[in-house]
């Protein structure tokens, strides 16, 4: 029994590097073929690989490094799809209702709207889950957030393609930047909020407690800062700080909060499973 469990643990840990390496090779091969042939049929392949590679790797990385969650790979895949499709669709409906012109303050409105929208997929899947442990909430939230990030990046890539009048370099730069930074944003924020929501559940039912409201405000503010800090840093006389410093501060804060909640959730789950 022990040897089989250790073998399963080892095999799961080896999953995410394989996805990252093989996916990167496929992306650059398809990009090379597109540049070589100019065949527009390859464009969707390049966009989808570029937009989904890092988010999928991030979710698999979390799955490989936890052994106490009861969520299956199919459950994570459904969370990825539900969080992405329902979240993007809901955000597209909600944002025009509250945002009528672009301004500094609208970045925070976007944050509150999108963090609410992403949770629709989490609620749709988690409502009937029997085991509403915090570790399950973190896993499902990360999948939903990364599904949202993937589809949003696809949209940004298509917009960059149109605005640049077919410039592939503009599309690739957009996808690479958003893909590399995606673990610092949507997946982390939704994982934090979903983890708190699951943690506050009682008797198999979700509860909107003060802690859930605080977590929602926290991740929404982090989202708003993520969108607005580059503008603030661009006003500084030192060039080059507008993007990287702002994103590093906000993204690092979110990762630290998620890591603390992840560690506490694993500790609590391990104690509950002890005889």
C-alpha positions in Angstrom: 0.0 0.0 0.0 2.7 2.5 1.0 4.8 1.8 -2.1 1.8 2.2 -4.5 1.0 5.5 -2.8 4.5 6.7 -3.2 4.6 5.7 -6.8 1.4 7.6 -7.4 2.8 10.6 -5.7 6.0 10.5 -7.7 4.1 10.2 -11.0 1.9 13.1 -10.3 4.9 15.3 -9.5 6.3 14.6 -12.9 3.3 15.8 -14.8 3.6 19.6 -14.9 7.2 19.8 -16.3 6.2 17.5 -19.2 3.2 19.7 -20.0 5.3 22.8 -19.9 8.1 21.5 -22.1 6.0 19.7 -24.6 3.5 22.5 -24.8 6.3 25.1 -25.4 7.8 23.0 -28.2 4.4 22.7 -29.9 3.8 26.4 -29.5 7.1 27.4 -31.1 6.8 24.8 -33.8 3.4 26.1 -34.8 4.6 29.7 -34.6 7.6 28.8 -36.9 5.2 27.1 -39.3 2.9 30.2 -39.3 5.9 32.5 -40.0 7.2 30.2 -42.7 4.0 29.6 -44.6 1.9 32.6 -43.7 -1.1 30.2 -43.6 -3.9 31.9 -41.6 -5.3 28.5 -40.6 -2.4 28.2 -38.2 -3.2 31.4 -36.4 -5.9 29.9 -34.0 -3.5 27.1 -33.1 -0.8 29.5 -32.2 -3.2 31.7 -30.1 -4.7 28.8 -28.3 -1.4 27.2 -27.4 0.0 30.5 -26.3 -3.0 31.4 -24.2 -3.6 28.0 -22.5 0.0 26.7 -21.9 0.9 28.5 -18.7 -2.5 28.5 -17.1 -2.9 24.7 -17.7 0.6 24.1 -16.3 -0.2 26.2 -13.2 -3.3 24.2 -12.4 -1.4 20.9 -13.0 1.5 22.1 -10.8 -0.9 22.7 -7.9 -2.5 19.3 -8.5 0.8 17.6 -8.5 1.8 19.2 -5.2 -1.2 18.3 -3.2 -2.3 14.8 -2.1 -5.2 15.7 0.2 -7.8 17.2 -2.2 -10.6 15.0 -3.4 -11.0 16.9 -6.7 -10.3 14.7 -9.7 -8.6 15.8 -12.9 -12.0 15.8 -14.6 -13.3 18.1 -11.8 -10.4 20.5 -12.4 -11.0 20.4 -16.2 -14.7 21.3 -15.6 -13.6 24.1 -13.3 -11.3 25.4 -16.0 -14.1 25.4 -18.6 -16.9 26.7 -16.3 -14.7 29.4 -14.8 -13.5 30.5 -18.2 -16.7 30.5 -20.2 -19.1 31.6 -17.5 -16.6 34.1 -16.1 -15.8 35.8 -19.4 -19.4 35.9 -20.4 -20.6 37.3 -17.1 -17.8 39.9 -17.1 -18.7 41.0 -20.6 -22.3 41.6 -19.4 -21.4 43.2 -16.1 -18.6 45.6 -17.0 -20.6 47.7 -19.5 -23.3 48.2 -16.8 -20.8 49.9 -14.4 -18.1 51.3 -16.7 -19.1 54.0 -19.1 -15.7 55.6 -19.7 -12.1 54.6 -19.0 -10.5 56.2 -15.9 -8.1 55.3 -13.1 -11.0 54.3 -10.8 -12.5 51.9 -13.4 -9.6 49.5 -12.8 -11.1 48.7 -9.4 -14.6 48.4 -10.9 -13.2 45.9 -13.3 -11.6 44.1 -10.4 -14.8 43.7 -8.4 -16.8 42.7 -11.5 -14.4 40.1 -12.8 -13.7 38.5 -9.4 -17.5 38.1 -9.0 -17.8 36.7 -12.5 -15.1 34.1 -12.0 -16.8 32.8 -8.9 -20.0 31.9 -10.9 -18.1 28.8 -12.3 -16.9 27.9 -8.8 -20.4 28.1 -7.4 -21.9 26.1 -10.3 -19.5 23.2 -9.7 -19.0 23.5 -5.9 -22.6 23.8 -4.9 -23.3 20.1 -4.8 -19.8 19.0 -3.7 -19.9 17.0 -0.5 -16.4 17.7 0.6 -16.2 21.5 0.8 -12.7 21.6 2.4 -10.5 24.7 1.8 -8.0 22.7 -0.2 -10.7 21.7 -2.6 -11.8 25.3 -2.9 -8.3 26.5 -3.6 -7.9 23.9 -6.4 -11.2 24.6 -8.0 -10.7 28.4 -7.7 -7.3 28.1 -9.3 -8.7 26.1 -12.2 -11.6 28.6 -12.7 -9.3 31.6 -12.5 -6.9 30.1 -15.0 -9.7 29.2 -17.4 -10.8 32.8 -17.3 -7.2 34.0 -17.9 -6.8 31.7 -20.9 -9.9 32.9 -22.7 -9.2 36.5 -21.8 -5.7 36.2 -23.2 -7.1 34.7 -26.4 -9.3 37.8 -26.7 -6.5 40.2 -26.1 -4.4 38.3 -28.7 -7.1 38.6 -31.3 -7.5 42.3 -30.5 -3.8 42.8 -30.9 -3.9 41.1 -34.2 -6.7 43.4 -35.4 -5.1 46.6 -34.1 -1.7 45.8 -35.5 -3.3 44.8 -38.9 -2.0 41.3 -38.8 1.3 41.8 -37.1 2.2 38.3 -35.6 4.9 39.8 -33.4 2.4 41.9 -31.6 0.2 38.9 -31.0 3.1 36.8 -29.7 4.3 39.5 -27.4 0.8 39.9 -26.0 0.4 36.2 -25.4 3.8 35.7 -23.9 3.5 38.6 -21.5 0.0 37.6 -20.3 0.9 33.9 -20.2 4.0 34.4 -18.0 2.2 36.8 -15.7 -1.0 34.8 -15.4 0.0 32.8 -12.3 0.4 36.1 -10.5 -3.2 37.2 -11.3 -6.5 35.5 -12.0 -5.7 32.0 -10.9 -4.2 33.1 -7.6 -7.0 35.6 -6.8 -9.8 33.2 -7.5 -8.0 30.4 -5.5 -7.8 32.7 -2.5 -11.5 33.6 -2.6 -12.8 30.1 -3.4 -10.6 28.7 -0.6 -12.1 31.1 2.0 -15.6 30.4 0.7 -15.2 26.6 1.1 -13.5 27.1 4.5 -16.5 29.0 5.7 -19.0 26.5 4.5 -21.0 24.5 7.1 -23.0 21.3 6.8 -22.2 21.2 3.1 -23.6 24.6 2.4 -21.8 27.8 1.4 -22.1 30.8 3.7 -21.5 34.5 2.9 -19.7 35.4 6.1 -17.6 38.4 7.0 -14.4 36.5 6.1 -15.8 35.7 2.6 -16.7 39.4 2.1 -13.2 40.4 3.3 -11.6 37.9 0.9 -13.7 39.2 -2.0 -12.7 42.8 -1.2 -9.0 41.8 -0.9 -8.8 40.0 -4.2 -10.8 42.7 -6.0 -8.5 45.4 -4.7 -5.4 43.4 -5.7 -7.0 43.0 -9.2 -7.7 46.7 -9.3 -4.1 47.5 -8.3 -2.8 45.1 -10.9 -4.5 47.1 -13.6 -3.8 50.6 -12.2 -0.3 50.5 -10.6 1.4 50.5 -14.0 -0.3 53.8 -14.8 0.9 55.3 -11.5 4.5 54.0 -11.9 4.6 55.4 -15.4 4.4 58.9 -13.9 7.8 58.3 -12.2 10.9 59.8 -13.8 12.6 56.3 -13.9 11.5 54.5 -17.0 10.9 50.7 -17.0 9.3 50.6 -13.6 5.8 51.3 -14.7 5.0 47.6 -15.4 7.4 45.3 -13.7 7.5 46.9 -10.3 3.7 47.3 -10.1 3.0 43.7 -11.2 5.7 42.3 -8.9 4.3 44.0 -5.8 0.7 43.0 -6.5 1.5 39.5 -7.8 3.9 38.8 -5.0 1.4 39.8 -2.4 -1.3 37.5 -3.9 1.1 34.6 -4.0 2.2 35.0 -0.4 -1.5 35.1 0.7 -2.3 32.0 -1.3 0.7 30.2 0.0 -0.2 30.9 3.6 -3.8 29.7 3.0 -2.5 26.6 1.0 -0.2 25.6 3.9 -2.9 26.1 6.5 -5.4 24.1 4.4 -3.0 21.2 3.9 -2.2 21.2 7.6 -5.8 21.1 8.6 -6.7 18.4 6.1 -3.8 16.3 7.3 -4.9 16.6 10.9 -8.4 15.5 10.0 -7.2 12.4 8.2 -5.0 11.3 11.1 -6.4 8.3 13.0 
